[in-house]
Amino acid sequence: MNSGTWCSSHSPFTNQTATKQRAAVVVSSQAYNTAKPDVIIMAITSQLRASQSLGEVWIDDWQSANLLKPSAIKPIVATVERSLIVRQLGSLTARDQSALRASITLILG
């Protein structure tokens, strides 16, 4: 599974009390994904706000990525076991991956 691949995953709520099946994008590197039994993901939502919040990435090429409607990547990072990935559904374009990397730099420094 490569960085930029979006999938359906059992992702934890931010308070870690439960999980929900939702769209997410893999942000961990191929080296990390090969060496570890888990992957690092960020949540994807189709609930777009009037303006982007800090660290949020609107997916410009959402149709090319096989998303059903306009979507955004939320600045919520989680590490999940690979077994929690239900299925791979598409990949972000190079342009959207670049915007995602810039967002990760912004939120993590």
ABEGO torsion letter per residue (X at the ends): XBBGBBBBBBBBBAAGABBBBBBBBBABBAAAAAABABBBBBBBBABBBABBBBGBBBBAAAAAAGBABBBBBBBBBBBBBAAABABBAEBBBAAAAAAAAAAAAAAAX
